[in-house]
Amino acid sequence: MKLGVSTYSLSQAIVSAELSVPDCISLIAEMGGEHAEIVPVGFSLTDQPALVGAIIQRAEEAGIELSGYCVGANFADLDGKAFEAEVRRVMGHVEIASALGVKRMRHDVASSSDVSVRHFLAQLPRLAEACRRIADYAAGFGITTSVENHGYFIQASERVQALLHAVDRPNFKTTLDVGNFLCVDEAPAAAAGRNIGFASMVHIKDFYYRPAERNPGEGWFATSGGNWLRGAISGHGDIDLKRVLGIVKRSGYDGYLSLEFEGMEECRTGTRLGLNSVRRIWNEIEL
């Protein structure tokens, strides 16, 4: 296992221009991260291609790996021309992932105002077609693509599995985010247990949780069932990370763990404390 950090955790400082992306790589290494996952929030490798070389150079200087590349995408509810353009756009990001030298790339798959099972099943064949074409293209670069349990529409563990089986490619897996299942009111431990066998990457995230009748107000967002979540420093929130990470560790998963911090605290502090918590928790888990 290699524990590291998604640059998304530091996007607060990237957006404010307090940190450049190469600075984030150095900071992750200083915090003890063994790898950095590149997530273009607050920057664009399409519009700033020179950043690719700068990221690679800084990772080499800092002595850490680049583990993956994550981009947004949406293939739902598109007509033929827009669908084709979106597939081609994501294929372009496969080329960026290859330029970074990473072998894992997460791309989102769908978001929709209609998150019903009926609409999901209607969209599934087209979503699978897009993911299959991108995975086949990525295979030529030796890259495994993945879908994250992310964005309500494909967030529940069984919807993720349905897409994986429909795509049916050995290099199309899931980026398993242990916290995101709560967004659709699914128990993180149970959901992680169902999907860890399909994971190419694991994201570590924590949330504070409040039931629907206890609306805490500003700073919180609603789950699909009307409950309330707010991002937390990993290990400080309401997810039983020791139980969830125990499931991950005992499964035999030995890949990258990537910390994602999205709390209200200052991002460098939240990332550092979360990384230390996850390392301690992981080391306390007995096989």
Residue pairs with C-beta under 8 A, 6 or more apart in sequence:
1 249
1 253
1 254
1 255
1 256
1 257
1 282
2 34
2 35
2 65
2 67
2 255
2 256
2 257
3 33
3 34
3 35
3 256
3 257
3 259
3 275
3 278
3 279
3 282
4 28
4 33
4 34
4 35
4 36
4 37
4 64
4 65
4 67
4 256
4 257
4 258
4 259
5 28
5 31
5 33
5 35
5 36
5 37
5 258
5 259
5 271
5 275
6 36
6 37
6 39
6 70
6 203
6 258
6 259
6 260
7 14
7 21
7 24
7 25
7 28
7 36
7 37
7 38
7 39
7 41
8 37
8 39
8 41
8 70
8 260
8 262
9 259
9 260
9 261
9 262
9 267
9 270
9 271
9 274
10 19
10 24
10 27
10 28
10 261
10 267
10 268
10 271
11 39
11 41
11 42
11 267
12 266
12 267
13 19
13 24
13 267
13 268
14 20
14 21
14 24
14 41
14 42
14 43
15 41
15 42
19 27
21 38
21 43
21 51
21 54
21 55
22 51
22 54
22 55
22 57
22 58
24 36
25 36
25 55
25 58
25 59
25 62
25 64
26 58
26 61
26 62
27 268
28 36
28 62
28 64
28 271
29 36
29 62
29 63
29 64
30 62
31 271
31 272
31 275
32 275
32 276
32 279
33 64
33 259
33 275
34 64
34 65
35 64
35 65
35 66
35 67
35 256
35 258
36 59
36 64
36 65
36 66
36 67
37 66
37 67
37 68
37 69
37 70
37 201
37 256
37 258
38 45
38 55
38 66
38 68
38 69
38 70
38 100
38 102
39 69
39 70
40 70
40 71
43 51
45 51
45 52
45 96
45 100
46 92
46 93
46 96
52 96
52 99
52 100
55 66
55 100
56 66
56 100
56 101
59 65
59 66
66 100
66 101
66 102
67 102
67 104
67 201
67 256
67 258
68 97
68 102
68 103
68 104
68 105
68 106
68 175
68 201
68 256
68 258
69 93
69 96
69 97
69 100
69 102
69 104
69 105
69 106
70 105
70 106
70 107
70 148
70 175
71 90
71 93
71 105
71 106
71 107
71 108
72 107
72 108
73 86
73 89
73 90
73 107
73 108
73 109
74 86
74 108
74 109
74 110
74 111
75 83
75 86
75 87
75 109
75 110
75 126
75 127
75 130
75 131
76 109
76 110
76 111
76 112
76 123
76 126
76 127
76 153
77 112
77 123
78 86
83 126
83 130
86 130
87 130
87 133
87 134
90 107
90 130
90 134
91 133
91 134
91 137
93 105
93 107
94 105
94 134
94 137
94 138
94 141
94 143
94 145
95 141
97 104
97 105
97 138
97 141
97 143
98 141
98 143
102 143
103 142
103 143
103 144
104 143
104 144
104 146
104 175
104 200
104 201
104 256
105 138
105 143
105 144
105 145
105 146
106 145
106 146
106 147
106 148
106 175
106 201
107 134
107 145
107 146
107 147
108 147
108 148
108 150
108 151
109 127
109 130
109 131
109 147
109 154
109 163
110 123
110 127
110 151
110 153
110 154
111 151
111 152
111 153
112 119
112 123
112 153
115 152
115 153
115 224
120 153
120 154
120 159
120 162
124 162
124 163
124 166
125 166
127 154
127 163
127 166
128 163
128 166
128 167
131 145
131 147
131 163
131 167
131 169
131 172
132 167
132 168
132 169
132 172
134 145
135 145
135 167
135 169
135 171
135 172
136 169
138 144
138 145
138 171
139 169
139 171
143 171
144 171
144 172
144 173
144 200
145 171
145 172
145 173
146 172
146 173
146 174
146 175
146 200
146 201
147 154
147 160
147 163
147 164
147 172
147 174
147 175
148 174
148 175
148 176
148 177
148 180
148 203
149 155
149 156
149 157
149 160
149 174
149 175
149 176
149 177
149 180
149 181
149 191
149 195
150 177
150 180
152 183
152 184
152 224
153 159
154 160
154 163
155 180
155 181
155 183
155 184
155 186
155 224
156 181
156 184
156 186
156 191
157 181
157 186
157 190
157 191
157 194
157 195
158 194
160 174
160 195
160 198
161 194
161 195
161 198
164 172
164 173
164 174
164 198
173 198
173 199
173 200
174 195
174 198
174 199
174 200
175 199
175 200
175 201
175 202
175 203
176 192
176 195
176 196
176 198
176 199
176 201
176 202
176 203
177 202
177 203
177 205
177 260
178 188
178 192
178 202
178 203
178 204
178 205
178 239
178 241
178 244
178 245
178 248
179 188
179 203
179 204
179 205
179 206
179 207
179 239
179 260
180 203
180 205
181 187
181 188
181 191
181 192
182 188
182 207
182 209
182 223
182 229
182 239
183 223
183 224
183 229
184 223
184 224
184 225
185 223
185 224
185 225
185 227
188 239
188 240
188 244
189 240
189 243
189 244
189 247
192 244
192 247
192 248
193 247
193 251
196 202
196 247
196 248
196 251
196 253
197 251
199 253
199 255
200 255
201 255
201 256
201 258
202 248
202 253
202 255
202 256
202 257
202 258
203 258
203 259
203 260
204 234
204 241
204 245
204 257
204 258
204 259
204 260
204 274
204 278
205 231
205 234
205 239
205 259
205 260
205 261
205 262
206 231
206 232
206 233
206 234
206 235
206 236
206 237
206 238
206 239
206 241
206 274
207 229
207 230
207 231
207 232
207 237
207 238
207 239
208 220
208 229
208 230
208 231
208 232
208 237
208 238
209 227
209 228
209 229
209 237
209 238
209 239
210 216
210 220
210 227
210 228
210 229
211 227
211 228
212 225
212 226
212 227
212 228
214 228
215 228
216 228
216 230
219 230
219 264
220 228
220 229
220 230
221 228
221 229
221 230
222 228
222 229
223 229
230 263
230 264
231 261
231 262
231 263
231 264
232 238
232 263
233 261
233 263
233 265
233 270
233 273
233 274
233 277
234 241
234 259
234 261
234 273
234 274
234 275
234 277
234 278
235 241
235 273
235 274
235 277
235 278
235 280
235 281
236 273
236 274
236 277
241 277
241 278
241 281
242 281
242 284
242 285
245 278
245 281
245 282
245 285
246 285
248 257
249 282
249 285
249 287
250 285
250 287
257 278
257 282
259 271
259 274
259 275
259 278
261 267
261 270
261 271
261 274
263 270
